[in-house]
Amino acid sequence: MDTAYDARRARWTAAGTGTLLTLAGLAASLLRLTGSAPALVPGAYGCGAAVCALASVLGSRGHTRRALWLLVAGVMVMALGDQFD
């Protein structure tokens, strides 16, 4: 196996997943902001999106394990915020 290829694929996967979750969190935050949800809900989506953006940056720099845990934390923040809706 080519370890350089595996590392590059892991970086691209972490960066792509982080970007996708960031965009999803921002879109959900904007949708909840325009609705009648409490202010905590869009804030939680925004904070979760920020954590996922940080994970995307870390993943693109090769820190894929940290990026994975930050992606999990970001999604958990978004899910927790959704419980208040």
HTML snippet that shows the backbone in 3Dmol.js (N, CA, C, O; Angstrom):
<script src="https://3Dmol.org/build/3Dmol-min.js"></script>
<div id="view" style="width:600px;height:400px;position:relative"></div>
<script>
const pdb = `
ATOM      1  N   MET A   1       0.836  -1.191   0.000  1.00  0.00           N
ATOM      2  CA  MET A   1       0.000   0.000   0.000  1.00  0.00           C
ATOM      3  C   MET A   1       0.877   1.248   0.000  1.00  0.00           C
ATOM      4  O   MET A   1       1.980   1.262   0.546  1.00  0.00           O
ATOM      5  N   ASP A   2       0.370   2.253  -0.606  1.00  0.00           N
ATOM      6  CA  ASP A   2       1.082   3.521  -0.675  1.00  0.00           C
ATOM      7  C   ASP A   2       0.621   4.406   0.483  1.00  0.00           C
ATOM      8  O   ASP A   2      -0.507   4.897   0.483  1.00  0.00           O
ATOM      9  N   THR A   3       1.499   4.606   1.468  1.00  0.00           N
ATOM     10  CA  THR A   3       1.093   5.372   2.652  1.00  0.00           C
ATOM     11  C   THR A   3       0.912   6.851   2.344  1.00  0.00           C
ATOM     12  O   THR A   3       0.101   7.518   2.986  1.00  0.00           O
ATOM     13  N   ALA A   4       1.648   7.370   1.381  1.00  0.00           N
ATOM     14  CA  ALA A   4       1.477   8.777   1.007  1.00  0.00           C
ATOM     15  C   ALA A   4       0.099   8.999   0.392  1.00  0.00           C
ATOM     16  O   ALA A   4      -0.539  10.021   0.643  1.00  0.00           O
ATOM     17  N   TYR A   5      -0.356   8.046  -0.409  1.00  0.00           N
ATOM     18  CA  TYR A   5      -1.692   8.148  -1.010  1.00  0.00           C
ATOM     19  C   TYR A   5      -2.766   8.063   0.071  1.00  0.00           C
ATOM     20  O   TYR A   5      -3.746   8.808   0.038  1.00  0.00           O
ATOM     21  N   ASP A   6      -2.581   7.161   1.025  1.00  0.00           N
ATOM     22  CA  ASP A   6      -3.548   7.021   2.112  1.00  0.00           C
ATOM     23  C   ASP A   6      -3.626   8.291   2.953  1.00  0.00           C
ATOM     24  O   ASP A   6      -4.715   8.716   3.340  1.00  0.00           O
ATOM     25  N   ALA A   7      -2.478   8.894   3.234  1.00  0.00           N
ATOM     26  CA  ALA A   7      -2.464  10.127   4.020  1.00  0.00           C
ATOM     27  C   ALA A   7      -3.134  11.267   3.260  1.00  0.00           C
ATOM     28  O   ALA A   7      -3.878  12.054   3.845  1.00  0.00           O
ATOM     29  N   ARG A   8      -2.874  11.355   1.968  1.00  0.00           N
ATOM     30  CA  ARG A   8      -3.494  12.402   1.148  1.00  0.00           C
ATOM     31  C   ARG A   8      -5.008  12.211   1.088  1.00  0.00           C
ATOM     32  O   ARG A   8      -5.768  13.177   1.163  1.00  0.00           O
ATOM     33  N   ARG A   9      -5.435  10.960   0.952  1.00  0.00           N
ATOM     34  CA  ARG A   9      -6.869  10.672   0.915  1.00  0.00           C
ATOM     35  C   ARG A   9      -7.541  11.002   2.246  1.00  0.00           C
ATOM     36  O   ARG A   9      -8.668  11.495   2.269  1.00  0.00           O
ATOM     37  N   ALA A  10      -6.847  10.730   3.356  1.00  0.00           N
ATOM     38  CA  ALA A  10      -7.390  11.064   4.677  1.00  0.00           C
ATOM     39  C   ALA A  10      -7.510  12.574   4.848  1.00  0.00           C
ATOM     40  O   ALA A  10      -8.495  13.058   5.405  1.00  0.00           O
ATOM     41  N   ARG A  11      -6.511  13.323   4.371  1.00  0.00           N
ATOM     42  CA  ARG A  11      -6.578  14.792   4.455  1.00  0.00           C
ATOM     43  C   ARG A  11      -7.744  15.327   3.634  1.00  0.00           C
ATOM     44  O   ARG A  11      -8.492  16.182   4.107  1.00  0.00           O
ATOM     45  N   TRP A  12      -7.905  14.836   2.414  1.00  0.00           N
ATOM     46  CA  TRP A  12      -9.002  15.294   1.561  1.00  0.00           C
ATOM     47  C   TRP A  12     -10.360  14.926   2.146  1.00  0.00           C
ATOM     48  O   TRP A  12     -11.308  15.707   2.066  1.00  0.00           O
ATOM     49  N   THR A  13     -10.452  13.743   2.729  1.00  0.00           N
ATOM     50  CA  THR A  13     -11.708  13.315   3.327  1.00  0.00           C
ATOM     51  C   THR A  13     -12.071  14.180   4.520  1.00  0.00           C
ATOM     52  O   THR A  13     -13.220  14.599   4.660  1.00  0.00           O
ATOM     53  N   ALA A  14     -11.094  14.451   5.383  1.00  0.00           N
ATOM     54  CA  ALA A  14     -11.348  15.289   6.561  1.00  0.00           C
ATOM     55  C   ALA A  14     -11.714  16.709   6.154  1.00  0.00           C
ATOM     56  O   ALA A  14     -12.641  17.297   6.709  1.00  0.00           O
ATOM     57  N   ALA A  15     -10.994  17.257   5.193  1.00  0.00           N
ATOM     58  CA  ALA A  15     -11.280  18.623   4.750  1.00  0.00           C
ATOM     59  C   ALA A  15     -12.645  18.708   4.056  1.00  0.00           C
ATOM     60  O   ALA A  15     -13.403  19.649   4.288  1.00  0.00           O
ATOM     61  N   GLY A  16     -12.951  17.733   3.216  1.00  0.00           N
ATOM     62  CA  GLY A  16     -14.230  17.743   2.512  1.00  0.00           C
ATOM     63  C   GLY A  16     -15.414  17.552   3.437  1.00  0.00           C
ATOM     64  O   GLY A  16     -16.433  18.227   3.297  1.00  0.00           O
ATOM     65  N   THR A  17     -15.285  16.634   4.384  1.00  0.00           N
ATOM     66  CA  THR A  17     -16.368  16.407   5.340  1.00  0.00           C
ATOM     67  C   THR A  17     -16.569  17.628   6.224  1.00  0.00           C
ATOM     68  O   THR A  17     -17.702  18.017   6.504  1.00  0.00           O
ATOM     69  N   GLY A  18     -15.466  18.234   6.663  1.00  0.00           N
ATOM     70  CA  GLY A  18     -15.573  19.444   7.478  1.00  0.00           C
ATOM     71  C   GLY A  18     -16.244  20.577   6.735  1.00  0.00           C
ATOM     72  O   GLY A  18     -17.066  21.295   7.304  1.00  0.00           O
ATOM     73  N   THR A  19     -15.904  20.743   5.479  1.00  0.00           N
ATOM     74  CA  THR A  19     -16.526  21.789   4.670  1.00  0.00           C
ATOM     75  C   THR A  19     -18.011  21.526   4.466  1.00  0.00           C
ATOM     76  O   THR A  19     -18.831  22.439   4.570  1.00  0.00           O
ATOM     77  N   LEU A  20     -18.353  20.281   4.176  1.00  0.00           N
ATOM     78  CA  LEU A  20     -19.754  19.925   3.972  1.00  0.00           C
ATOM     79  C   LEU A  20     -20.581  20.151   5.244  1.00  0.00           C
ATOM     80  O   LEU A  20     -21.683  20.697   5.181  1.00  0.00           O
ATOM     81  N   LEU A  21     -20.052  19.734   6.388  1.00  0.00           N
ATOM     82  CA  LEU A  21     -20.781  19.930   7.644  1.00  0.00           C
ATOM     83  C   LEU A  21     -20.850  21.408   8.030  1.00  0.00           C
ATOM     84  O   LEU A  21     -21.832  21.849   8.627  1.00  0.00           O
ATOM     85  N   THR A  22     -19.816  22.167   7.691  1.00  0.00           N
ATOM     86  CA  THR A  22     -19.845  23.606   7.954  1.00  0.00           C
ATOM     87  C   THR A  22     -20.961  24.273   7.157  1.00  0.00           C
ATOM     88  O   THR A  22     -21.731  25.069   7.695  1.00  0.00           O
ATOM     89  N   LEU A  23     -21.038  23.944   5.881  1.00  0.00           N
ATOM     90  CA  LEU A  23     -22.088  24.531   5.039  1.00  0.00           C
ATOM     91  C   LEU A  23     -23.475  24.105   5.501  1.00  0.00           C
ATOM     92  O   LEU A  23     -24.407  24.909   5.492  1.00  0.00           O
ATOM     93  N   ALA A  24     -23.616  22.849   5.904  1.00  0.00           N
ATOM     94  CA  ALA A  24     -24.913  22.371   6.391  1.00  0.00           C
ATOM     95  C   ALA A  24     -25.291  23.087   7.689  1.00  0.00           C
ATOM     96  O   ALA A  24     -26.449  23.459   7.877  1.00  0.00           O
ATOM     97  N   GLY A  25     -24.328  23.277   8.573  1.00  0.00           N
ATOM     98  CA  GLY A  25     -24.602  23.976   9.828  1.00  0.00           C
ATOM     99  C   GLY A  25     -24.965  25.435   9.617  1.00  0.00           C
ATOM    100  O   GLY A  25     -25.859  25.960  10.281  1.00  0.00           O
ATOM    101  N   LEU A  26     -24.273  26.090   8.692  1.00  0.00           N
ATOM    102  CA  LEU A  26     -24.592  27.487   8.405  1.00  0.00           C
ATOM    103  C   LEU A  26     -25.968  27.622   7.761  1.00  0.00           C
ATOM    104  O   LEU A  26     -26.717  28.546   8.076  1.00  0.00           O
ATOM    105  N   ALA A  27     -26.296  26.702   6.862  1.00  0.00           N
ATOM    106  CA  ALA A  27     -27.623  26.740   6.230  1.00  0.00           C
ATOM    107  C   ALA A  27     -28.718  26.504   7.264  1.00  0.00           C
ATOM    108  O   ALA A  27     -29.745  27.182   7.250  1.00  0.00           O
ATOM    109  N   ALA A  28     -28.499  25.544   8.158  1.00  0.00           N
ATOM    110  CA  ALA A  28     -29.496  25.282   9.200  1.00  0.00           C
ATOM    111  C   ALA A  28     -29.617  26.471  10.144  1.00  0.00           C
ATOM    112  O   ALA A  28     -30.711  26.801  10.601  1.00  0.00           O
ATOM    113  N   SER A  29     -28.493  27.111  10.433  1.00  0.00           N
ATOM    114  CA  SER A  29     -28.518  28.282  11.302  1.00  0.00           C
ATOM    115  C   SER A  29     -29.321  29.419  10.676  1.00  0.00           C
ATOM    116  O   SER A  29     -30.102  30.079  11.362  1.00  0.00           O
ATOM    117  N   LEU A  30     -29.135  29.647   9.391  1.00  0.00           N
ATOM    118  CA  LEU A  30     -29.887  30.700   8.705  1.00  0.00           C
ATOM    119  C   LEU A  30     -31.374  30.370   8.624  1.00  0.00           C
ATOM    120  O   LEU A  30     -32.220  31.250   8.776  1.00  0.00           O
ATOM    121  N   LEU A  31     -31.686  29.099   8.386  1.00  0.00           N
ATOM    122  CA  LEU A  31     -33.094  28.699   8.333  1.00  0.00           C
ATOM    123  C   LEU A  31     -33.765  28.846   9.697  1.00  0.00           C
ATOM    124  O   LEU A  31     -34.907  29.298   9.782  1.00  0.00           O
ATOM    125  N   ARG A  32     -33.066  28.469  10.753  1.00  0.00           N
ATOM    126  CA  ARG A  32     -33.642  28.581  12.097  1.00  0.00           C
ATOM    127  C   ARG A  32     -33.706  30.032  12.559  1.00  0.00           C
ATOM    128  O   ARG A  32     -34.564  30.395  13.363  1.00  0.00           O
ATOM    129  N   LEU A  33     -32.796  30.862  12.048  1.00  0.00           N
ATOM    130  CA  LEU A  33     -32.787  32.274  12.417  1.00  0.00           C
ATOM    131  C   LEU A  33     -34.007  32.995  11.867  1.00  0.00           C
ATOM    132  O   LEU A  33     -34.540  33.899  12.511  1.00  0.00           O
ATOM    133  N   THR A  34     -34.450  32.599  10.679  1.00  0.00           N
ATOM    134  CA  THR A  34     -35.611  33.247  10.076  1.00  0.00           C
ATOM    135  C   THR A  34     -36.930  32.718  10.634  1.00  0.00           C
ATOM    136  O   THR A  34     -37.977  33.336  10.439  1.00  0.00           O
ATOM    137  N   GLY A  35     -36.887  31.578  11.326  1.00  0.00           N
ATOM    138  CA  GLY A  35     -38.109  30.995  11.883  1.00  0.00           C
ATOM    139  C   GLY A  35     -38.382  31.510  13.287  1.00  0.00           C
ATOM    140  O   GLY A  35     -37.843  32.529  13.719  1.00  0.00           O
ATOM    141  N   SER A  36     -39.231  30.776  13.978  1.00  0.00           N
ATOM    142  CA  SER A  36     -39.625  31.187  15.326  1.00  0.00           C
ATOM    143  C   SER A  36     -38.872  30.420  16.410  1.00  0.00           C
ATOM    144  O   SER A  36     -39.349  30.322  17.541  1.00  0.00           O
ATOM    145  N   ALA A  37     -37.730  29.889  16.086  1.00  0.00           N
ATOM    146  CA  ALA A  37     -36.944  29.119  17.058  1.00  0.00           C
ATOM    147  C   ALA A  37     -36.290  30.053  18.070  1.00  0.00           C
ATOM    148  O   ALA A  37     -36.009  31.208  17.750  1.00  0.00           O
ATOM    149  N   PRO A  38     -36.044  29.570  19.289  1.00  0.00           N
ATOM    150  CA  PRO A  38     -35.314  30.390  20.268  1.00  0.00           C
ATOM    151  C   PRO A  38     -33.919  30.731  19.754  1.00  0.00           C
ATOM    152  O   PRO A  38     -33.390  30.046  18.878  1.00  0.00           O
ATOM    153  N   ALA A  39     -33.336  31.772  20.291  1.00  0.00           N
ATOM    154  CA  ALA A  39     -32.033  32.249  19.818  1.00  0.00           C
ATOM    155  C   ALA A  39     -30.917  31.232  20.049  1.00  0.00           C
ATOM    156  O   ALA A  39     -29.886  31.277  19.376  1.00  0.00           O
ATOM    157  N   LEU A  40     -31.115  30.331  20.982  1.00  0.00           N
ATOM    158  CA  LEU A  40     -30.092  29.322  21.278  1.00  0.00           C
ATOM    159  C   LEU A  40     -29.907  28.349  20.113  1.00  0.00           C
ATOM    160  O   LEU A  40     -28.804  27.849  19.891  1.00  0.00           O
ATOM    161  N   VAL A  41     -30.965  28.084  19.383  1.00  0.00           N
ATOM    162  CA  VAL A  41     -30.911  27.091  18.304  1.00  0.00           C
ATOM    163  C   VAL A  41     -30.007  27.545  17.158  1.00  0.00           C
ATOM    164  O   VAL A  41     -29.095  26.801  16.797  1.00  0.00           O
ATOM    165  N   PRO A  42     -30.212  28.732  16.562  1.00  0.00           N
ATOM    166  CA  PRO A  42     -29.289  29.139  15.496  1.00  0.00           C
ATOM    167  C   PRO A  42     -27.866  29.358  16.007  1.00  0.00           C
ATOM    168  O   PRO A  42     -26.896  29.154  15.277  1.00  0.00           O
ATOM    169  N   GLY A  43     -27.752  29.774  17.269  1.00  0.00           N
ATOM    170  CA  GLY A  43     -26.415  29.937  17.851  1.00  0.00           C
ATOM    171  C   GLY A  43     -25.679  28.619  17.963  1.00  0.00           C
ATOM    172  O   GLY A  43     -24.476  28.547  17.711  1.00  0.00           O
ATOM    173  N   ALA A  44     -26.403  27.573  18.341  1.00  0.00           N
ATOM    174  CA  ALA A  44     -25.787  26.251  18.441  1.00  0.00           C
ATOM    175  C   ALA A  44     -25.365  25.739  17.064  1.00  0.00           C
ATOM    176  O   ALA A  44     -24.289  25.162  16.911  1.00  0.00           O
ATOM    177  N   TYR A  45     -26.214  25.954  16.076  1.00  0.00           N
ATOM    178  CA  TYR A  45     -25.839  25.548  14.718  1.00  0.00           C
ATOM    179  C   TYR A  45     -24.618  26.336  14.231  1.00  0.00           C
ATOM    180  O   TYR A  45     -23.731  25.774  13.588  1.00  0.00           O
ATOM    181  N   GLY A  46     -24.575  27.614  14.534  1.00  0.00           N
ATOM    182  CA  GLY A  46     -23.427  28.425  14.139  1.00  0.00           C
ATOM    183  C   GLY A  46     -22.149  28.001  14.837  1.00  0.00           C
ATOM    184  O   GLY A  46     -21.091  27.937  14.211  1.00  0.00           O
ATOM    185  N   CYS A  47     -22.236  27.711  16.124  1.00  0.00           N
ATOM    186  CA  CYS A  47     -21.052  27.246  16.870  1.00  0.00           C
ATOM    187  C   CYS A  47     -20.595  25.885  16.365  1.00  0.00           C
ATOM    188  O   CYS A  47     -19.397  25.644  16.219  1.00  0.00           O
ATOM    189  N   GLY A  48     -21.536  25.004  16.102  1.00  0.00           N
ATOM    190  CA  GLY A  48     -21.174  23.700  15.549  1.00  0.00           C
ATOM    191  C   GLY A  48     -20.526  23.827  14.180  1.00  0.00           C
ATOM    192  O   GLY A  48     -19.592  23.093  13.856  1.00  0.00           O
ATOM    193  N   ALA A  49     -21.025  24.759  13.378  1.00  0.00           N
ATOM    194  CA  ALA A  49     -20.429  24.992  12.064  1.00  0.00           C
ATOM    195  C   ALA A  49     -19.012  25.549  12.200  1.00  0.00           C
ATOM    196  O   ALA A  49     -18.131  25.203  11.413  1.00  0.00           O
ATOM    197  N   ALA A  50     -18.793  26.405  13.189  1.00  0.00           N
ATOM    198  CA  ALA A  50     -17.447  26.946  13.410  1.00  0.00           C
ATOM    199  C   ALA A  50     -16.473  25.850  13.830  1.00  0.00           C
ATOM    200  O   ALA A  50     -15.321  25.837  13.398  1.00  0.00           O
ATOM    201  N   VAL A  51     -16.936  24.938  14.667  1.00  0.00           N
ATOM    202  CA  VAL A  51     -16.088  23.819  15.089  1.00  0.00           C
ATOM    203  C   VAL A  51     -15.769  22.923  13.891  1.00  0.00           C
ATOM    204  O   VAL A  51     -14.641  22.450  13.754  1.00  0.00           O
ATOM    205  N   CYS A  52     -16.750  22.691  13.033  1.00  0.00           N
ATOM    206  CA  CYS A  52     -16.513  21.886  11.835  1.00  0.00           C
ATOM    207  C   CYS A  52     -15.570  22.596  10.858  1.00  0.00           C
ATOM    208  O   CYS A  52     -14.786  21.940  10.172  1.00  0.00           O
ATOM    209  N   ALA A  53     -15.640  23.908  10.793  1.00  0.00           N
ATOM    210  CA  ALA A  53     -14.707  24.654   9.943  1.00  0.00           C
ATOM    211  C   ALA A  53     -13.283  24.515  10.458  1.00  0.00           C
ATOM    212  O   ALA A  53     -12.346  24.348   9.677  1.00  0.00           O
ATOM    213  N   LEU A  54     -13.125  24.584  11.776  1.00  0.00           N
ATOM    214  CA  LEU A  54     -11.803  24.372  12.364  1.00  0.00           C
ATOM    215  C   LEU A  54     -11.305  22.958  12.074  1.00  0.00           C
ATOM    216  O   LEU A  54     -10.124  22.758  11.792  1.00  0.00           O
ATOM    217  N   ALA A  55     -12.197  21.987  12.143  1.00  0.00           N
ATOM    218  CA  ALA A  55     -11.831  20.607  11.827  1.00  0.00           C
ATOM    219  C   ALA A  55     -11.400  20.472  10.374  1.00  0.00           C
ATOM    220  O   ALA A  55     -10.483  19.711  10.065  1.00  0.00           O
ATOM    221  N   SER A  56     -12.050  21.201   9.490  1.00  0.00           N
ATOM    222  CA  SER A  56     -11.679  21.169   8.082  1.00  0.00           C
ATOM    223  C   SER A  56     -10.269  21.703   7.871  1.00  0.00           C
ATOM    224  O   SER A  56      -9.495  21.144   7.094  1.00  0.00           O
ATOM    225  N   VAL A  57      -9.944  22.775   8.560  1.00  0.00           N
ATOM    226  CA  VAL A  57      -8.598  23.350   8.447  1.00  0.00           C
ATOM    227  C   VAL A  57      -7.560  22.384   9.013  1.00  0.00           C
ATOM    228  O   VAL A  57      -6.519  22.154   8.397  1.00  0.00           O
ATOM    229  N   LEU A  58      -7.844  21.824  10.178  1.00  0.00           N
ATOM    230  CA  LEU A  58      -6.900  20.876  10.774  1.00  0.00           C
ATOM    231  C   LEU A  58      -6.736  19.634   9.898  1.00  0.00           C
ATOM    232  O   LEU A  58      -5.629  19.118   9.745  1.00  0.00           O
ATOM    233  N   GLY A  59      -7.834  19.160   9.328  1.00  0.00           N
ATOM    234  CA  GLY A  59      -7.762  17.992   8.462  1.00  0.00           C
ATOM    235  C   GLY A  59      -6.936  18.247   7.216  1.00  0.00           C
ATOM    236  O   GLY A  59      -6.200  17.367   6.769  1.00  0.00           O
ATOM    237  N   SER A  60      -7.047  19.420   6.658  1.00  0.00           N
ATOM    238  CA  SER A  60      -6.269  19.732   5.455  1.00  0.00           C
ATOM    239  C   SER A  60      -4.782  19.876   5.758  1.00  0.00           C
ATOM    240  O   SER A  60      -3.947  19.757   4.860  1.00  0.00           O
ATOM    241  N   ARG A  61      -4.454  20.128   7.013  1.00  0.00           N
ATOM    242  CA  ARG A  61      -3.041  20.244   7.415  1.00  0.00           C
ATOM    243  C   ARG A  61      -2.465  18.929   7.919  1.00  0.00           C
ATOM    244  O   ARG A  61      -1.307  18.875   8.333  1.00  0.00           O
ATOM    245  N   GLY A  62      -3.263  17.871   7.887  1.00  0.00           N
ATOM    246  CA  GLY A  62      -2.755  16.560   8.242  1.00  0.00           C
ATOM    247  C   GLY A  62      -3.102  16.077   9.632  1.00  0.00           C
ATOM    248  O   GLY A  62      -2.721  14.967  10.005  1.00  0.00           O
ATOM    249  N   HIS A  63      -3.808  16.868  10.405  1.00  0.00           N
ATOM    250  CA  HIS A  63      -4.196  16.457  11.758  1.00  0.00           C
ATOM    251  C   HIS A  63      -5.561  15.780  11.699  1.00  0.00           C
ATOM    252  O   HIS A  63      -6.553  16.309  12.201  1.00  0.00           O
ATOM    253  N   THR A  64      -5.596  14.606  11.081  1.00  0.00           N
ATOM    254  CA  THR A  64      -6.882  13.984  10.767  1.00  0.00           C
ATOM    255  C   THR A  64      -7.575  13.417  12.005  1.00  0.00           C
ATOM    256  O   THR A  64      -8.805  13.410  12.062  1.00  0.00           O
ATOM    257  N   ARG A  65      -6.827  12.947  12.985  1.00  0.00           N
ATOM    258  CA  ARG A  65      -7.484  12.422  14.195  1.00  0.00           C
ATOM    259  C   ARG A  65      -8.165  13.537  14.971  1.00  0.00           C
ATOM    260  O   ARG A  65      -9.304  13.393  15.415  1.00  0.00           O
ATOM    261  N   ARG A  66      -7.460  14.643  15.130  1.00  0.00           N
ATOM    262  CA  ARG A  66      -8.075  15.787  15.819  1.00  0.00           C
ATOM    263  C   ARG A  66      -9.272  16.301  15.035  1.00  0.00           C
ATOM    264  O   ARG A  66     -10.289  16.682  15.615  1.00  0.00           O
ATOM    265  N   ALA A  67      -9.147  16.308  13.721  1.00  0.00           N
ATOM    266  CA  ALA A  67     -10.247  16.768  12.881  1.00  0.00           C
ATOM    267  C   ALA A  67     -11.473  15.872  13.043  1.00  0.00           C
ATOM    268  O   ALA A  67     -12.602  16.359  13.092  1.00  0.00           O
ATOM    269  N   LEU A  68     -11.247  14.566  13.125  1.00  0.00           N
ATOM    270  CA  LEU A  68     -12.363  13.646  13.310  1.00  0.00           C
ATOM    271  C   LEU A  68     -13.097  13.934  14.611  1.00  0.00           C
ATOM    272  O   LEU A  68     -14.326  13.985  14.629  1.00  0.00           O
ATOM    273  N   TRP A  69     -12.367  14.120  15.685  1.00  0.00           N
ATOM    274  CA  TRP A  69     -13.005  14.376  16.975  1.00  0.00           C
ATOM    275  C   TRP A  69     -13.691  15.736  16.998  1.00  0.00           C
ATOM    276  O   TRP A  69     -14.732  15.898  17.636  1.00  0.00           O
ATOM    277  N   LEU A  70     -13.119  16.704  16.312  1.00  0.00           N
ATOM    278  CA  LEU A  70     -13.792  18.006  16.231  1.00  0.00           C
ATOM    279  C   LEU A  70     -15.060  17.922  15.383  1.00  0.00           C
ATOM    280  O   LEU A  70     -16.047  18.593  15.686  1.00  0.00           O
ATOM    281  N   LEU A  71     -15.048  17.120  14.340  1.00  0.00           N
ATOM    282  CA  LEU A  71     -16.265  16.934  13.546  1.00  0.00           C
ATOM    283  C   LEU A  71     -17.368  16.298  14.386  1.00  0.00           C
ATOM    284  O   LEU A  71     -18.531  16.694  14.306  1.00  0.00           O
ATOM    285  N   VAL A  72     -16.991  15.313  15.187  1.00  0.00           N
ATOM    286  CA  VAL A  72     -17.973  14.678  16.071  1.00  0.00           C
ATOM    287  C   VAL A  72     -18.511  15.698  17.070  1.00  0.00           C
ATOM    288  O   VAL A  72     -19.716  15.756  17.314  1.00  0.00           O
ATOM    289  N   ALA A  73     -17.616  16.502  17.648  1.00  0.00           N
ATOM    290  CA  ALA A  73     -18.048  17.515  18.622  1.00  0.00           C
ATOM    291  C   ALA A  73     -18.939  18.563  17.965  1.00  0.00           C
ATOM    292  O   ALA A  73     -19.934  18.979  18.558  1.00  0.00           O
ATOM    293  N   GLY A  74     -18.606  18.991  16.767  1.00  0.00           N
ATOM    294  CA  GLY A  74     -19.411  19.989  16.069  1.00  0.00           C
ATOM    295  C   GLY A  74     -20.817  19.495  15.764  1.00  0.00           C
ATOM    296  O   GLY A  74     -21.790  20.230  15.928  1.00  0.00           O
ATOM    297  N   VAL A  75     -20.918  18.252  15.323  1.00  0.00           N
ATOM    298  CA  VAL A  75     -22.235  17.687  15.039  1.00  0.00           C
ATOM    299  C   VAL A  75     -23.029  17.508  16.336  1.00  0.00           C
ATOM    300  O   VAL A  75     -24.246  17.693  16.354  1.00  0.00           O
ATOM    301  N   MET A  76     -22.334  17.149  17.419  1.00  0.00           N
ATOM    302  CA  MET A  76     -23.024  17.002  18.702  1.00  0.00           C
ATOM    303  C   MET A  76     -23.558  18.342  19.191  1.00  0.00           C
ATOM    304  O   MET A  76     -24.651  18.397  19.756  1.00  0.00           O
ATOM    305  N   VAL A  77     -22.811  19.420  18.985  1.00  0.00           N
ATOM    306  CA  VAL A  77     -23.294  20.751  19.373  1.00  0.00           C
ATOM    307  C   VAL A  77     -24.531  21.117  18.557  1.00  0.00           C
ATOM    308  O   VAL A  77     -25.499  21.658  19.092  1.00  0.00           O
ATOM    309  N   MET A  78     -24.490  20.819  17.261  1.00  0.00           N
ATOM    310  CA  MET A  78     -25.653  21.109  16.424  1.00  0.00           C
ATOM    311  C   MET A  78     -26.863  20.281  16.866  1.00  0.00           C
ATOM    312  O   MET A  78     -27.981  20.793  16.912  1.00  0.00           O
ATOM    313  N   ALA A  79     -26.644  19.019  17.186  1.00  0.00           N
ATOM    314  CA  ALA A  79     -27.747  18.164  17.616  1.00  0.00           C
ATOM    315  C   ALA A  79     -28.298  18.612  18.963  1.00  0.00           C
ATOM    316  O   ALA A  79     -29.506  18.554  19.190  1.00  0.00           O
ATOM    317  N   LEU A  80     -27.428  19.052  19.849  1.00  0.00           N
ATOM    318  CA  LEU A  80     -27.881  19.551  21.156  1.00  0.00           C
ATOM    319  C   LEU A  80     -28.713  20.816  20.972  1.00  0.00           C
ATOM    320  O   LEU A  80     -29.744  20.982  21.625  1.00  0.00           O
ATOM    321  N   GLY A  81     -28.275  21.702  20.092  1.00  0.00           N
ATOM    322  CA  GLY A  81     -29.048  22.913  19.823  1.00  0.00           C
ATOM    323  C   GLY A  81     -30.401  22.609  19.222  1.00  0.00           C
ATOM    324  O   GLY A  81     -31.376  23.315  19.476  1.00  0.00           O
ATOM    325  N   ASP A  82     -30.460  21.546  18.418  1.00  0.00           N
ATOM    326  CA  ASP A  82     -31.729  21.169  17.802  1.00  0.00           C
ATOM    327  C   ASP A  82     -32.723  20.639  18.836  1.00  0.00           C
ATOM    328  O   ASP A  82     -33.930  20.669  18.599  1.00  0.00           O
ATOM    329  N   GLN A  83     -32.237  20.157  19.967  1.00  0.00           N
ATOM    330  CA  GLN A  83     -33.134  19.653  21.023  1.00  0.00           C
ATOM    331  C   GLN A  83     -33.914  20.792  21.680  1.00  0.00           C
ATOM    332  O   GLN A  83     -34.972  20.556  22.263  1.00  0.00           O
ATOM    333  N   PHE A  84     -33.413  22.002  21.595  1.00  0.00           N
ATOM    334  CA  PHE A  84     -34.099  23.142  22.202  1.00  0.00           C
ATOM    335  C   PHE A  84     -35.188  23.729  21.316  1.00  0.00           C
ATOM    336  O   PHE A  84     -35.891  24.655  21.719  1.00  0.00           O
ATOM    337  N   ASP A  85     -35.327  23.194  20.117  1.00  0.00           N
ATOM    338  CA  ASP A  85     -36.323  23.706  19.187  1.00  0.00           C
ATOM    339  C   ASP A  85     -37.692  23.144  19.479  1.00  0.00           C
ATOM    340  O   ASP A  85     -38.655  23.472  18.786  1.00  0.00           O
TER     341      ASP A  85
END
`;
const viewer = $3Dmol.createViewer("view");
viewer.addModel(pdb, "pdb");
viewer.setStyle({}, {cartoon: {color: "spectrum"}});
viewer.zoomTo();
viewer.render();
</script>
